[in-house]
Amino acid sequence: MERAIAISFLFLTFVYQSSGQCKMLMCRINPFIGSQSRLTTSDIDLNLCSYIIIAIGLVTNEENVIYVKPQVRQMYSWMSQAKRQNPKLKFVMTLYIETFYEMYLDPAKRSELFQACVRHLRDNRFVGMTIELNYGFGYDVYPYTTYTKHRFADFLQDAQNAFTDEAKGNDKPKLLLFGTLPGFTNIILKDYDVPRTFNYSDFVIFNILSYGEDDYWTGWETIDELSRRHHSRIYKLDPEDTFNLDYYSQWIISVGGIKSKTIVSVEVQAIFYYNIRAPGLEPNYKLVRILNYGEMCDFLRKGGQIARASNISPLHIYDRMLTFYDDEFSVKERKILRRIMIDERNKTK
């Protein structure tokens, strides 16, 4: 794979939002993955996206002191260089709160945190931040039974108020607040107040499914049947098909999402499954892990069979290994088709 393409696989989550005349293309950089890739920031096309999210760079401890990990701190000097090359480029910081489940009950601690966030964002020339509630915990894992679905919306409301108040005292634009929602509908309905999440966010990043619909499955499956499990299919294969980007994009609006604030996030990933049964027996595929694209290229060099789900998204079969992934063609198609899909939906609703 060409380096220019590989960087988009490894570093970037393509995010596309379109509503009326408002269009936004965001890319997400994960500094912690970069060390695995043999790729550097010099491989990033600074004209590709108007917004770049620096992933998992802001962490707080019990005293609400902002701590930026070394891998992220190294990005700050590059950000200054990037803005000199493209003055229109904007950076957004991800806020992940390790102590969220203790501190969200304490308004005073929340206020201290937001003031610290404002200082950090302004000092380092970020235009806003995303708030990720359960990143790193896995899905549907909450350590405290006292959590209710209203708490995250309360948190966003306080953050938005702090950003608005801060902007009134200076001549700078208000910092942007990006809420985030996970890719599983049952988790969203159980743990998120969707209308309030959208109401108190400037934009909401909806992280559409990042891996297969099942951790494992058993049975003989043709290439066409395997294709149904690909994590990045765009359109429905039949009226009952819900594992596709089109379904989830429309679903979030139906449960209270605001069309003009929705940013659809589609992760560019390689997802590795393994058949734990010997050849000749009924296959039993289990999810192994997410691959970085250095590993994916190594898989492809082994040989094997390559097919495409819906003639777009590639999958690779070699021996007992099955990998769903993205390549130059599928990334391009998802960008183009996502734009058409959202525009067409807006015309009919």
C-alpha beads as a LAMMPS data file, in Angstrom:
LAMMPS data file: protein, C-alpha beads

349 atoms
348 bonds

1 atom types
1 bond types

-500.0 500.0 xlo xhi
-500.0 500.0 ylo yhi
-500.0 500.0 zlo zhi

Masses

1 110.0

Atoms # bond

1 1 1 0.000 0.000 0.000
2 1 1 1.181 3.486 -0.691
3 1 1 2.194 5.448 2.394
4 1 1 -0.317 8.197 1.656
5 1 1 -3.091 5.618 1.724
6 1 1 -1.729 3.690 4.679
7 1 1 -1.663 6.782 6.858
8 1 1 -5.384 7.180 6.368
9 1 1 -5.883 3.565 7.406
10 1 1 -3.705 3.741 10.463
11 1 1 -4.217 7.180 11.887
12 1 1 -7.485 8.504 10.654
13 1 1 -11.132 7.956 11.317
14 1 1 -13.040 9.573 8.504
15 1 1 -15.904 11.618 9.809
16 1 1 -18.408 13.190 7.455
17 1 1 -21.229 15.486 8.355
18 1 1 -23.558 17.205 5.910
19 1 1 -26.669 19.231 6.536
20 1 1 -27.907 21.902 4.177
21 1 1 -24.997 24.224 3.480
22 1 1 -22.927 22.978 6.450
23 1 1 -20.299 20.407 5.572
24 1 1 -17.462 19.153 7.727
25 1 1 -14.750 16.569 7.147
26 1 1 -12.805 15.547 10.224
27 1 1 -9.882 13.193 10.691
28 1 1 -8.768 11.530 13.895
29 1 1 -5.129 10.961 14.823
30 1 1 -4.218 8.416 17.475
31 1 1 -0.643 9.096 18.659
32 1 1 -0.513 5.767 20.496
33 1 1 -1.017 3.740 17.317
34 1 1 1.573 5.657 15.333
35 1 1 4.517 3.925 16.970
36 1 1 3.329 0.583 15.546
37 1 1 3.134 1.790 11.989
38 1 1 6.533 2.988 10.789
39 1 1 4.606 6.095 9.697
40 1 1 5.075 9.626 10.965
41 1 1 3.219 12.929 10.970
42 1 1 5.066 13.816 7.763
43 1 1 2.784 11.301 6.020
44 1 1 -0.365 13.246 6.931
45 1 1 -1.939 15.306 4.171
46 1 1 -2.704 18.608 5.896
47 1 1 -5.194 19.536 3.177
48 1 1 -7.283 16.373 3.608
49 1 1 -9.424 17.516 6.537
50 1 1 -10.479 20.874 7.895
51 1 1 -10.598 19.517 11.455
52 1 1 -8.218 17.042 13.103
53 1 1 -9.051 15.329 16.386
54 1 1 -6.093 14.407 18.600
55 1 1 -7.286 11.165 20.170
56 1 1 -7.084 10.306 23.864
57 1 1 -4.745 13.083 24.738
58 1 1 -6.392 14.623 27.755
59 1 1 -6.663 12.676 30.978
60 1 1 -7.534 13.856 34.477
61 1 1 -6.653 12.493 37.875
62 1 1 -8.576 12.698 41.135
63 1 1 -7.561 16.344 41.646
64 1 1 -8.809 17.345 38.190
65 1 1 -5.280 18.131 37.089
66 1 1 -4.959 17.812 33.329
67 1 1 -2.258 15.380 32.309
68 1 1 -1.134 15.060 28.709
69 1 1 0.706 11.841 27.947
70 1 1 4.146 12.130 26.300
71 1 1 2.991 10.641 22.991
72 1 1 0.387 13.389 22.747
73 1 1 2.643 16.168 23.991
74 1 1 4.977 15.372 21.101
75 1 1 2.109 16.208 18.739
76 1 1 1.850 19.791 19.984
77 1 1 4.930 21.081 18.193
78 1 1 3.744 19.359 15.011
79 1 1 0.342 21.058 15.383
80 1 1 2.013 24.478 15.320
81 1 1 3.961 23.538 12.197
82 1 1 0.806 22.164 10.565
83 1 1 -1.125 25.382 11.187
84 1 1 1.683 27.386 9.618
85 1 1 1.388 25.229 6.498
86 1 1 -2.421 25.361 6.509
87 1 1 -3.759 28.314 8.547
88 1 1 -7.340 27.074 8.088
89 1 1 -6.605 23.782 9.861
90 1 1 -8.366 23.357 13.219
91 1 1 -7.516 20.952 16.044
92 1 1 -9.889 19.330 18.536
93 1 1 -8.767 17.563 21.718
94 1 1 -10.336 14.387 23.057
95 1 1 -11.215 14.471 26.754
96 1 1 -11.235 11.103 28.456
97 1 1 -11.938 11.274 32.184
98 1 1 -10.586 8.336 34.158
99 1 1 -12.423 9.463 37.285
100 1 1 -15.705 10.389 35.613
101 1 1 -17.782 8.012 37.693
102 1 1 -16.650 9.629 40.941
103 1 1 -16.480 13.264 39.922
104 1 1 -19.706 13.654 37.918
105 1 1 -21.681 13.761 41.175
106 1 1 -19.724 16.769 42.448
107 1 1 -20.627 20.096 40.741
108 1 1 -17.613 21.844 42.282
109 1 1 -15.212 19.296 40.804
110 1 1 -16.910 19.579 37.429
111 1 1 -16.492 23.357 37.514
112 1 1 -12.786 23.021 38.349
113 1 1 -12.337 20.556 35.520
114 1 1 -14.005 22.761 32.915
115 1 1 -11.887 25.758 33.879
116 1 1 -8.774 23.604 33.531
117 1 1 -10.012 22.407 30.131
118 1 1 -10.604 25.959 28.916
119 1 1 -7.079 27.002 29.896
120 1 1 -5.523 23.975 28.230
121 1 1 -7.508 24.335 25.013
122 1 1 -6.776 28.057 24.703
123 1 1 -3.090 27.729 25.604
124 1 1 -2.559 25.040 22.966
125 1 1 -4.754 26.578 20.242
126 1 1 -7.463 23.928 20.139
127 1 1 -10.870 25.058 18.877
128 1 1 -12.796 22.600 21.034
129 1 1 -12.908 19.167 22.611
130 1 1 -14.748 15.884 22.420
131 1 1 -15.939 14.086 25.537
132 1 1 -15.799 10.283 25.485
133 1 1 -17.650 8.676 28.349
134 1 1 -16.696 5.008 28.216
135 1 1 -13.576 4.858 26.030
136 1 1 -11.283 2.147 27.337
137 1 1 -13.903 0.368 29.435
138 1 1 -15.271 -1.660 26.543
139 1 1 -18.970 -1.431 25.865
140 1 1 -21.711 -1.833 28.446
141 1 1 -19.227 -1.842 31.320
142 1 1 -19.880 0.635 34.116
143 1 1 -18.081 0.356 37.446
144 1 1 -20.749 2.180 39.445
145 1 1 -24.365 1.138 39.717
146 1 1 -25.353 4.721 40.601
147 1 1 -24.810 5.849 37.014
148 1 1 -27.946 7.027 35.217
149 1 1 -28.413 8.015 31.594
150 1 1 -28.954 11.653 32.569
151 1 1 -25.491 12.128 34.076
152 1 1 -23.602 12.438 30.801
153 1 1 -26.103 14.998 29.507
154 1 1 -25.770 16.945 32.778
155 1 1 -22.022 16.891 32.281
156 1 1 -22.334 18.209 28.726
157 1 1 -24.712 20.932 29.888
158 1 1 -22.197 22.161 32.474
159 1 1 -19.361 22.016 29.935
160 1 1 -21.360 23.986 27.376
161 1 1 -22.255 26.612 29.981
162 1 1 -18.590 26.965 30.948
163 1 1 -17.535 27.404 27.303
164 1 1 -20.292 29.963 26.693
165 1 1 -19.436 31.983 29.805
166 1 1 -15.732 31.975 28.937
167 1 1 -16.392 33.273 25.431
168 1 1 -18.397 36.219 26.782
169 1 1 -15.320 37.512 28.560
170 1 1 -13.045 37.728 25.520
171 1 1 -13.157 38.364 21.805
172 1 1 -12.393 34.763 20.823
173 1 1 -14.919 32.369 19.259
174 1 1 -16.619 30.020 21.706
175 1 1 -14.862 26.706 22.140
176 1 1 -16.750 23.890 20.404
177 1 1 -18.139 20.980 22.394
178 1 1 -18.428 17.603 20.660
179 1 1 -20.465 14.917 22.380
180 1 1 -19.860 11.292 21.403
181 1 1 -22.112 8.250 21.161
182 1 1 -20.983 4.604 20.870
183 1 1 -21.961 2.395 17.961
184 1 1 -24.366 0.020 19.691
185 1 1 -28.031 0.950 19.772
186 1 1 -28.792 -0.957 22.983
187 1 1 -25.993 0.870 24.829
188 1 1 -27.184 4.250 23.567
189 1 1 -30.794 3.638 24.611
190 1 1 -29.742 2.328 28.020
191 1 1 -27.021 4.794 28.967
192 1 1 -27.529 8.029 27.000
193 1 1 -30.206 10.708 26.944
194 1 1 -29.984 11.260 23.192
195 1 1 -32.099 14.455 22.853
196 1 1 -30.236 16.204 25.697
197 1 1 -26.850 14.982 24.430
198 1 1 -27.564 16.676 21.115
199 1 1 -29.105 19.741 22.731
200 1 1 -26.030 20.571 24.822
201 1 1 -23.405 19.671 22.199
202 1 1 -22.377 21.794 19.234
203 1 1 -21.918 18.540 17.325
204 1 1 -22.297 14.877 18.261
205 1 1 -19.935 12.258 16.855
206 1 1 -21.849 9.025 16.308
207 1 1 -19.325 6.199 16.243
208 1 1 -20.961 3.730 13.899
209 1 1 -19.971 0.093 14.491
210 1 1 -16.234 -0.384 14.583
211 1 1 -16.194 -4.185 14.544
212 1 1 -18.273 -7.177 13.596
213 1 1 -21.812 -7.781 14.817
214 1 1 -20.758 -10.924 16.709
215 1 1 -17.653 -11.813 18.668
216 1 1 -17.937 -15.294 17.196
217 1 1 -20.204 -17.370 15.018
218 1 1 -20.483 -20.983 13.892
219 1 1 -21.502 -22.499 10.590
220 1 1 -20.658 -22.867 6.938
221 1 1 -20.812 -19.534 5.180
222 1 1 -20.262 -18.529 1.586
223 1 1 -18.331 -15.401 0.642
224 1 1 -21.651 -13.590 0.213
225 1 1 -22.761 -14.638 3.689
226 1 1 -19.455 -13.594 5.215
227 1 1 -19.799 -10.249 3.483
228 1 1 -22.878 -9.480 5.580
229 1 1 -20.630 -9.324 8.648
230 1 1 -18.284 -6.676 7.265
231 1 1 -18.042 -3.730 9.646
232 1 1 -18.103 -0.999 6.990
233 1 1 -20.931 -1.913 4.619
234 1 1 -22.807 1.157 3.426
235 1 1 -26.231 0.032 2.216
236 1 1 -28.836 -2.556 3.207
237 1 1 -28.736 -5.921 1.481
238 1 1 -32.421 -6.490 2.268
239 1 1 -35.180 -4.742 4.282
240 1 1 -34.241 -6.626 7.465
241 1 1 -30.529 -5.838 7.247
242 1 1 -29.508 -3.511 10.100
243 1 1 -25.738 -3.963 10.021
244 1 1 -24.842 -1.109 7.682
245 1 1 -24.020 2.580 7.789
246 1 1 -27.290 3.681 6.211
247 1 1 -29.403 2.020 8.909
248 1 1 -27.442 3.504 11.806
249 1 1 -27.331 6.983 10.283
250 1 1 -31.109 7.050 10.036
251 1 1 -31.636 5.338 13.398
252 1 1 -29.852 8.000 15.456
253 1 1 -32.127 10.694 14.013
254 1 1 -35.203 8.595 14.816
255 1 1 -34.338 8.450 18.552
256 1 1 -33.802 12.165 19.031
257 1 1 -30.623 13.047 17.177
258 1 1 -30.443 16.414 15.435
259 1 1 -29.567 16.096 11.771
260 1 1 -27.608 19.342 11.546
261 1 1 -25.427 18.357 14.521
262 1 1 -24.725 14.744 13.566
263 1 1 -21.212 13.749 12.578
264 1 1 -21.096 10.172 11.313
265 1 1 -17.824 8.549 12.321
266 1 1 -16.685 5.471 10.412
267 1 1 -13.501 3.864 11.624
268 1 1 -11.006 2.646 9.062
269 1 1 -9.919 -0.663 10.551
270 1 1 -8.782 -4.203 9.950
271 1 1 -10.606 -6.771 12.082
272 1 1 -9.140 -10.260 12.444
273 1 1 -11.211 -13.422 13.017
274 1 1 -9.869 -16.959 13.370
275 1 1 -11.537 -20.319 12.708
276 1 1 -10.696 -22.345 15.826
277 1 1 -11.792 -25.645 14.252
278 1 1 -9.686 -27.826 12.011
279 1 1 -10.296 -27.949 8.235
280 1 1 -13.220 -30.188 7.305
281 1 1 -15.187 -29.361 10.442
282 1 1 -17.918 -26.776 10.632
283 1 1 -16.122 -23.424 11.050
284 1 1 -16.244 -21.537 14.338
285 1 1 -14.958 -17.984 13.861
286 1 1 -13.877 -15.947 16.865
287 1 1 -12.960 -12.289 17.004
288 1 1 -9.249 -12.045 17.771
289 1 1 -8.396 -8.349 17.694
290 1 1 -8.128 -5.147 15.697
291 1 1 -5.053 -5.101 13.438
292 1 1 -2.934 -2.099 12.619
293 1 1 -2.307 -1.690 8.926
294 1 1 1.322 -2.727 9.099
295 1 1 0.010 -6.126 10.200
296 1 1 -2.721 -6.058 7.566
297 1 1 -0.158 -5.603 4.823
298 1 1 1.747 -8.601 6.212
299 1 1 -1.458 -10.666 6.073
300 1 1 -2.031 -9.765 2.431
301 1 1 1.494 -10.827 1.501
302 1 1 0.691 -14.382 2.636
303 1 1 -1.552 -14.863 -0.393
304 1 1 -5.050 -16.232 0.024
305 1 1 -8.382 -15.056 -1.348
306 1 1 -9.694 -11.488 -1.473
307 1 1 -13.367 -10.677 -2.006
308 1 1 -15.481 -7.551 -1.571
309 1 1 -18.650 -7.075 0.457
310 1 1 -21.244 -5.391 -1.767
311 1 1 -18.434 -4.967 -4.307
312 1 1 -16.884 -2.302 -2.050
313 1 1 -15.427 -3.410 1.295
314 1 1 -12.648 -6.026 1.097
315 1 1 -12.206 -9.194 3.114
316 1 1 -9.197 -11.505 3.109
317 1 1 -9.253 -15.284 3.700
318 1 1 -6.064 -17.248 4.252
319 1 1 -6.016 -20.728 5.771
320 1 1 -8.158 -20.364 8.934
321 1 1 -7.760 -16.595 9.143
322 1 1 -10.461 -14.134 8.069
323 1 1 -9.898 -10.381 8.041
324 1 1 -12.340 -7.594 7.232
325 1 1 -10.506 -4.421 6.266
326 1 1 -10.560 -1.239 4.193
327 1 1 -8.411 -0.263 1.243
328 1 1 -8.062 2.711 -1.107
329 1 1 -11.222 1.777 -3.000
330 1 1 -13.511 1.244 -0.006
331 1 1 -12.366 4.431 1.726
332 1 1 -13.037 6.451 -1.410
333 1 1 -16.448 4.849 -1.901
334 1 1 -17.473 5.433 1.690
335 1 1 -16.588 9.118 1.470
336 1 1 -18.512 9.565 -1.771
337 1 1 -21.506 7.402 -0.914
338 1 1 -21.843 8.776 2.596
339 1 1 -22.172 12.270 1.143
340 1 1 -24.842 11.174 -1.302
341 1 1 -26.687 9.165 1.319
342 1 1 -27.006 11.979 3.826
343 1 1 -27.869 14.571 1.194
344 1 1 -30.622 12.368 -0.194
345 1 1 -32.028 11.678 3.266
346 1 1 -32.099 15.379 4.062
347 1 1 -34.179 16.027 0.973
348 1 1 -36.860 13.600 2.071
349 1 1 -37.175 14.501 5.760

Bonds

1 1 1 2
2 1 2 3
3 1 3 4
4 1 4 5
5 1 5 6
6 1 6 7
7 1 7 8
8 1 8 9
9 1 9 10
10 1 10 11
11 1 11 12
12 1 12 13
13 1 13 14
14 1 14 15
15 1 15 16
16 1 16 17
17 1 17 18
18 1 18 19
19 1 19 20
20 1 20 21
21 1 21 22
22 1 22 23
23 1 23 24
24 1 24 25
25 1 25 26
26 1 26 27
27 1 27 28
28 1 28 29
29 1 29 30
30 1 30 31
31 1 31 32
32 1 32 33
33 1 33 34
34 1 34 35
35 1 35 36
36 1 36 37
37 1 37 38
38 1 38 39
39 1 39 40
40 1 40 41
41 1 41 42
42 1 42 43
43 1 43 44
44 1 44 45
45 1 45 46
46 1 46 47
47 1 47 48
48 1 48 49
49 1 49 50
50 1 50 51
51 1 51 52
52 1 52 53
53 1 53 54
54 1 54 55
55 1 55 56
56 1 56 57
57 1 57 58
58 1 58 59
59 1 59 60
60 1 60 61
61 1 61 62
62 1 62 63
63 1 63 64
64 1 64 65
65 1 65 66
66 1 66 67
67 1 67 68
68 1 68 69
69 1 69 70
70 1 70 71
71 1 71 72
72 1 72 73
73 1 73 74
74 1 74 75
75 1 75 76
76 1 76 77
77 1 77 78
78 1 78 79
79 1 79 80
80 1 80 81
81 1 81 82
82 1 82 83
83 1 83 84
84 1 84 85
85 1 85 86
86 1 86 87
87 1 87 88
88 1 88 89
89 1 89 90
90 1 90 91
91 1 91 92
92 1 92 93
93 1 93 94
94 1 94 95
95 1 95 96
96 1 96 97
97 1 97 98
98 1 98 99
99 1 99 100
100 1 100 101
101 1 101 102
102 1 102 103
103 1 103 104
104 1 104 105
105 1 105 106
106 1 106 107
107 1 107 108
108 1 108 109
109 1 109 110
110 1 110 111
111 1 111 112
112 1 112 113
113 1 113 114
114 1 114 115
115 1 115 116
116 1 116 117
117 1 117 118
118 1 118 119
119 1 119 120
120 1 120 121
121 1 121 122
122 1 122 123
123 1 123 124
124 1 124 125
125 1 125 126
126 1 126 127
127 1 127 128
128 1 128 129
129 1 129 130
130 1 130 131
131 1 131 132
132 1 132 133
133 1 133 134
134 1 134 135
135 1 135 136
136 1 136 137
137 1 137 138
138 1 138 139
139 1 139 140
140 1 140 141
141 1 141 142
142 1 142 143
143 1 143 144
144 1 144 145
145 1 145 146
146 1 146 147
147 1 147 148
148 1 148 149
149 1 149 150
150 1 150 151
151 1 151 152
152 1 152 153
153 1 153 154
154 1 154 155
155 1 155 156
156 1 156 157
157 1 157 158
158 1 158 159
159 1 159 160
160 1 160 161
161 1 161 162
162 1 162 163
163 1 163 164
164 1 164 165
165 1 165 166
166 1 166 167
167 1 167 168
168 1 168 169
169 1 169 170
170 1 170 171
171 1 171 172
172 1 172 173
173 1 173 174
174 1 174 175
175 1 175 176
176 1 176 177
177 1 177 178
178 1 178 179
179 1 179 180
180 1 180 181
181 1 181 182
182 1 182 183
183 1 183 184
184 1 184 185
185 1 185 186
186 1 186 187
187 1 187 188
188 1 188 189
189 1 189 190
190 1 190 191
191 1 191 192
192 1 192 193
193 1 193 194
194 1 194 195
195 1 195 196
196 1 196 197
197 1 197 198
198 1 198 199
199 1 199 200
200 1 200 201
201 1 201 202
202 1 202 203
203 1 203 204
204 1 204 205
205 1 205 206
206 1 206 207
207 1 207 208
208 1 208 209
209 1 209 210
210 1 210 211
211 1 211 212
212 1 212 213
213 1 213 214
214 1 214 215
215 1 215 216
216 1 216 217
217 1 217 218
218 1 218 219
219 1 219 220
220 1 220 221
221 1 221 222
222 1 222 223
223 1 223 224
224 1 224 225
225 1 225 226
226 1 226 227
227 1 227 228
228 1 228 229
229 1 229 230
230 1 230 231
231 1 231 232
232 1 232 233
233 1 233 234
234 1 234 235
235 1 235 236
236 1 236 237
237 1 237 238
238 1 238 239
239 1 239 240
240 1 240 241
241 1 241 242
242 1 242 243
243 1 243 244
244 1 244 245
245 1 245 246
246 1 246 247
247 1 247 248
248 1 248 249
249 1 249 250
250 1 250 251
251 1 251 252
252 1 252 253
253 1 253 254
254 1 254 255
255 1 255 256
256 1 256 257
257 1 257 258
258 1 258 259
259 1 259 260
260 1 260 261
261 1 261 262
262 1 262 263
263 1 263 264
264 1 264 265
265 1 265 266
266 1 266 267
267 1 267 268
268 1 268 269
269 1 269 270
270 1 270 271
271 1 271 272
272 1 272 273
273 1 273 274
274 1 274 275
275 1 275 276
276 1 276 277
277 1 277 278
278 1 278 279
279 1 279 280
280 1 280 281
281 1 281 282
282 1 282 283
283 1 283 284
284 1 284 285
285 1 285 286
286 1 286 287
287 1 287 288
288 1 288 289
289 1 289 290
290 1 290 291
291 1 291 292
292 1 292 293
293 1 293 294
294 1 294 295
295 1 295 296
296 1 296 297
297 1 297 298
298 1 298 299
299 1 299 300
300 1 300 301
301 1 301 302
302 1 302 303
303 1 303 304
304 1 304 305
305 1 305 306
306 1 306 307
307 1 307 308
308 1 308 309
309 1 309 310
310 1 310 311
311 1 311 312
312 1 312 313
313 1 313 314
314 1 314 315
315 1 315 316
316 1 316 317
317 1 317 318
318 1 318 319
319 1 319 320
320 1 320 321
321 1 321 322
322 1 322 323
323 1 323 324
324 1 324 325
325 1 325 326
326 1 326 327
327 1 327 328
328 1 328 329
329 1 329 330
330 1 330 331
331 1 331 332
332 1 332 333
333 1 333 334
334 1 334 335
335 1 335 336
336 1 336 337
337 1 337 338
338 1 338 339
339 1 339 340
340 1 340 341
341 1 341 342
342 1 342 343
343 1 343 344
344 1 344 345
345 1 345 346
346 1 346 347
347 1 347 348
348 1 348 349
